[in-house]
Amino acid sequence: MTLHLLFSARPETHQQVLQCLGPNDAIVLLEQALALTCQTSVRYFARQQDKEHTGLSPDNVEWLSDSDWIQLTLTAERTLSWFD
């Protein structure tokens, strides 16, 4: 599994990530990326801390503590970071 770390709230960047997703890949929405609309067919994660700081709470997201996020990152084959 590739874990895509999305830091961008731009729909164009989100679309690029979606085009690169493999069948078992997942997206972690970070910081302002929580403002994006999530696709129901994609597995999304986000940090609980970002939810508290931004006040944003999208649907179809599995919320992670910081320790959960670290564990998820360690279990991924690779991670890719996406910025503007």
N, C-alpha and C positions, 0 to 999 in steps of 0.2 A: 504494500500500500504506500502510495505517496500522500503525504500530508501537505496541503497547500495552505500557507499562512497568508491570509489576505488582509493587508493593512489599508487598502484603498476603498473609498466609498464611491468611486467612479463606476458607473454601469459598464463602461467599455472594458475596464480592467476585469471586472467580474465575468463578463462575457468571454474574455480571453482565457480565464481560469477554467470556465465551464467547457470550453473547446479542448482543453488539454487533459481533462479528467479521464482516468482509467476506470474500469468497472469496480474496483475496490477502494478508490481514492476518496478522500474526505477534505473538506474545507474548514479551516478555523478562521472565523471572523474576528478580527482584532480592532480595537479602538473604534474609529468612525465607520469601519466596514459593517458595523451592526445596523447601519441605516439602509443597507441593501435589502431587496426583496429576495427571499430564499426560494429556490426551486424545490418542489416536493419530492423530486426523484433523486436528490443529492443529499448526502449525509453532511450536515453542518454541525460544527461545534463552536462555542464561544466561551470566553472566560467570564465567570460571574463578576469578577472585579471590573471588567470593562462595562458590563451592564450597569453596575452601581455608579461608575464614573460618568457614563454618557447618558444614562436614563433611557437608553434605547433597548427594546426587547422584541426582536423579530420572532415570528412564528417558525416552527420546524427547526429549532436549534436545541442541541443538547448542551446544557450548561456545565462548565468545568471549574473546579477549584484550581488554584495554581499547581498543586501537586498532581491533580488529574491531568492537567495540560502537559506537565513534564513527562509523566508516564506515557501519555499518548505519543508524544514526540519520540520517546525512546523506543517505542514499539514499531514505529514507522520505518520502512526501508530507507526512505529519504524524505527530506522536507524541501519545499520550494517556497520562497518568500516573494510576495507580489506587492509592489508599491506603485504609486503614480509615475 
